Amino acid sequence: MAVTIYDVAKRAGVGIGTVSRVINESPQITAATKTKVLKAIKDLNYQPHALAQGLARKKTQMIAIVVPFFTGYFFNELLRGIQQEIFKYQYNLVLYNIDEGEQIDELLKKALRERRVDGALLISHQISDKIANKIKISSLPFVLVDSYHPSLDSIVVENKQGAFEATRHLIQLGHKKIGMIDGQLKSSPAKIRLEGFKQALLEYNIPFKKEYLVISDYITGQHGFNREAGYHAMKQLLKLAPNHPTAVFVSSDIQAVGAIKAIDETGLKIPQDIAIVGFDDIEIAEFLGLTTMRQPMLEMGKLAVQRLISKISNTASKDFKISFSTKLVIRNSCGALGHSRM
């Protein structure tokens, strides 16, 4: 059977309250008593229950991660950075899969009422002024990641500029019939990347055609950022033949994987017939020769944890708005290198 705090108290010849105070580093315990209790803990190999220990300190050592969906390469990489950094602080994660603002509101109420977590990272959620105000006046530390609100701490990628540069790159390669495959517009990155796409067309006097824009909805639970959505979206664009786009900006690399498959099935060539630029620079992008906009997903996750921990420990600066730039990574799929993907 597992060793309990009662076993430690009996071995040390003290009450369980004394053992608890030693575990939680209370200054009210004498050196002699502390030594005796610590020896009993070591002899019995006692492991304090993390949650109970945290509650005694009014800390749970838990951080909530609120994501719109659990799958996807972007979130996997972001969560890898979060996990690496949280390990340093001996915190644990609890994941919440929440899609709508009303659900965030309910989570906020529950978190403040029950205090099961010490802070929360909200990832890729559009935050209303109502929710932002509740977060701001609450006592629970929050950091937005891949999302922005002027009154809250936020870590974002310059999605609009990244989409603009991706589209401009295709324009500078001579394309005028440029399409876009996007995620659902309730996703903050999807909405902002569409703005960047439209801005590039406008600045270079290329008309925006509604039929050249496909909002992915094949799997709604993933906001359209998945391979199947990219595949079906590209199929829709290819139906416009012979007037289909000669170039397509795809809002995520994983959608681009599906889009490439759809193009291959028609016998068309990349990039001679259709040029492709993605967004993210996930690992598979390099193997596919996919030109893409790189964003620092791992670094974003680590920085988010650092900021949240500083807020939990009351050492944070007052204002925190970080915006990471994207970088165009040119490979074979856009045609800039002068040869096609085989």
N, C-alpha and C positions, 0 to 999 in steps of 0.2 A: 504494500500500500504506500501511497505517496506520503512523504513527510509533511506534517502540518505545522503551523505556527505554535500550536499547543505542545507539540513534541519539543520544539526548540525552547519554549519557555520552561518546560519541565527539566530539560537537560541543563539549562543555565540557572535554574532556581529563581526565576523571576516571573512576573505576570506577562500575559500576552501583550498588554499595552506597552510594556517596556520594550519587548521585542519589536513591536511596530515602530516605536519611536527611534530605535537604533536603525532599522531598515530605512526609515525616512529621514535619517541624519538630523534628528532633533538635537539642538544644543543643550537641552535640559538633562541629558544623560551623562553621568560621570565617566571618566576614562576607564575606570576599573570595570564598571558594569558593561560598557560598550565592548571591551575586550572579551569579557566572559560570554556575551551573547554572540559575538562574531565567531568565537571559537566553536560554540554549539552549532551555529549555522554551517560552519565548515565541516565539522565532524559528521553532521547528519546529511550533508549535501543538500541543504534546503534551498529550494528555488521559490522566491516570493512570487505570487500571482501578479503578473504585470498590471492588469487592470485594477486590482485591489490596491496595489502599491501606488498607482497613479492617482486613484481617487483619494487616498490618504494625503497626497501632496496637492490635491485639487488639480491634478493633471492626469489625463488618460493615456498619454504617449501614443495617441491615435490621431491620424490626419485623414480627413475625408477627401477623396478625389471624385469630383462630380463630372461625368462625361456623358455626351449624348449617345454614345454606343461604345461597347467594349472592344470591338474588332477594328482592324484597319492598321496599316503600316505606320501611318503618322502617329497614332495613339500608342502603338507598341513602342516606338522609338522614344516618344516623349515620356512614357511611363518608365522606360528603362533608365532614363536620366533621373527621374524622380526617385526611383527605387535606389539607385546608386547613392544619391545624396542623403536620402532619409536614413539609410543604414548607418551613416556616420553619426547621426544624432540619436540613434537607438529608438526611432519611432516606427510605428506600424501603419499600414494603409488599410482603409476601408473604402471600397469602390461603390459608387452609386450611379446607376444607369438612368439618367433623367433627360427627357426630351423637351419638355415644355416649361415655360416660365412659372405656371401655377404650381408645378411640381417642385421647382426650386423654392418657391415661397413656403410650401409645406415642409420641405426639408429644413429650411432655415428656422422655422418655428420649432420643429422637433429638436434640432441640434441645440438651440438656445434653451429649450425646456429641459432636455435630458443631459446635456453636456457630455455626450459620449465621445466627442472629438475635441481636440484643442484648437483646431483650425481647419480650413478647407481651401482646396484649389478648384476653381470652376474653369473647366476647359471647353473652349469653342462654343460657348453659349452667348447668345445675344441677351444682354441684361437691360431690362426696362428701368426707367427712372424710379418707378415704385419699388422694385426689388433692390436697386442700388441704394436707395434711401434707407431701407430696412437693414441692409448689410452695414451701411455706414454707422448707424446709430446703435447697432448691436455690439455686444462685447466679444463676439467671436471673430478672430482674425480670418480674413479672406484675401486671396490673390486671384485675379483673373489671368488665365493663360490662353493665348490664341483668341483673345477677345478684349474689347476695350469699353470702358466707361469713364468719363472725365473725373468722376468723384471717387474712383476706386483704384487700388494698386493694380497695375496691368503689365503683362509681358506679351508683346505681339510681334508678329512678322509683318513687314511692309507688304501686305498682300496686294494692295492696289498697285503699288509701284512694280511689284514682281510680275503681275499679270500684264501690266503696261509694257514692260521690257520684253516679256515673252512674245507678245503680239507684235511689238515693234520689230523684233528680230525677224519674224516671218515677213513682215512688210518690206524690210530692207533686203530680203532675199528675192524680192520681186513679186510676192503674192498679193493679189487683190481680192480673191475669193476665199476669205478666211472665216472659218467656223469656230465655234466653241462648244465643248462639252463641259457642263458645270454640275455641281451638286445641288441639292435642294436649297432654295434661297432662305429658308429659316436657319440655315447654317451661316454663321457670321463670315467665315472665310469665303464661302461660295458667293455670298452677296457682294463682298468687297472685291473679289477677283473679277466678277462680271463688270463692276464699275471700271476697273483698270483696263479690261478688254475694250469696252466701249470708248474709253477716253483715247486709247491709241488709234482706233479707227477714225475717230473724230479729228484728231490732230493731223492725220495723214490723208484726210479727205476721202476716206473709204466708207461708203454707205453701210450702215448696220442693217443686216437682213434677218428678220425674225426666224425665217426657216433655217438659217445657219446656226441658230442657238438651240441646243438641246439641254433641258434641265433634267438630270437623271432622277428617276424615281422607281427604278426596278426593285430595289430593296429599301423601302422607306425607313426601316429601323437603323440604317446606316447613313442616312442623309444623302444617299446616292453615291457616296465615295467607295465604290467597290468595283471589282473587275467585271461582273455581270452587267452593271449599269453602264460602264464604258462600252462594252460590247454592243448592247442594244442601242445605245445612243449613236454609235458610229453606223450601225445598220440603218438607222433612220436617216442619217446624213447621206449615206450612199444611195438611198432611194431617189435622191434628187438628180442622179445621173441623167444626162451628161453634164448637168450644171452643178454637180456637187462641189464642195469646197476643195481647193487645191492644197490647203493647209488648215490645220486644226490645232487650236490651243486647248489642251485638256487640263482641267482644274486640279487633277491629282495624278500621280504616276500610276497608281493602281487602276484607275479608270483607263489610263493610256494602255495598260497591258491588255485589257479587253478590247479597246479600240484597234490596236495592232492586229489582234486575232481576227477581228471582223474584216479588216482590209486584206489580210492574207487570204482569207477564204474567197474573196472575189477575184483573186489573181492580180490585183493591182500591186504596184511596187511602192515601197517607202524608201526614199523620199521623192522619187521621180514623179509619181502620180499624186501622192498626198504626203505632205510634210507634217510632222508631229512635234509638238513641244509640250512637255508635262510640267508638273509642279511638285516638289518635295525633295527629289533625289534620294529615293529609297534604294536599298541595296540592289534590287533587281534591275534598276534603271541602267546601271553600267553594263550589265550582261546583255541587255536588249539593245544597247547602243542608243538609248533614249536621251535626246536633248531635253533639258529640264531646268527649272528654277530651284536651286538648292536653298533649303532653309535649315537653320541649326537646331534641329529638334531636341537632340540630347542636351545641348547647352541650355535651352529654354527650360527643360524639366529641372535641371540642377539649380538654376537661378531661382526658379519659382519656390523650391524648397528652402533655399537660403533666406529668401525674403520672408516666407511664412514663419520660419523658425525665429527670425529676428522679431517679428511681430508678437509671436507667442511669448517670447522672453522680454518683451518691452524694451528692446534695444534698436528698434527700427527708426529710420528717418521718417519725416512726416510725409513726403511725397515720393512716389515711385512709379515712373512711367518709362518702360524700356521698350524700344522698337528695334528689332533686328532687321538688317537688310538681307535681301535674297541675292543670289549670284547665278548668273546664266552659265550653265555647264553645257558646252557644245559637244554633241556626239553625232552619230550618223543620221538620226531620224529626221533632221531638219534640212539636210542637203548642203549645209555650209561647208562640210569637209570634202565635198566633191565626189562622194561615192555612196552607194546605197547599202542598206542593211541586207544581208544575204539570208 
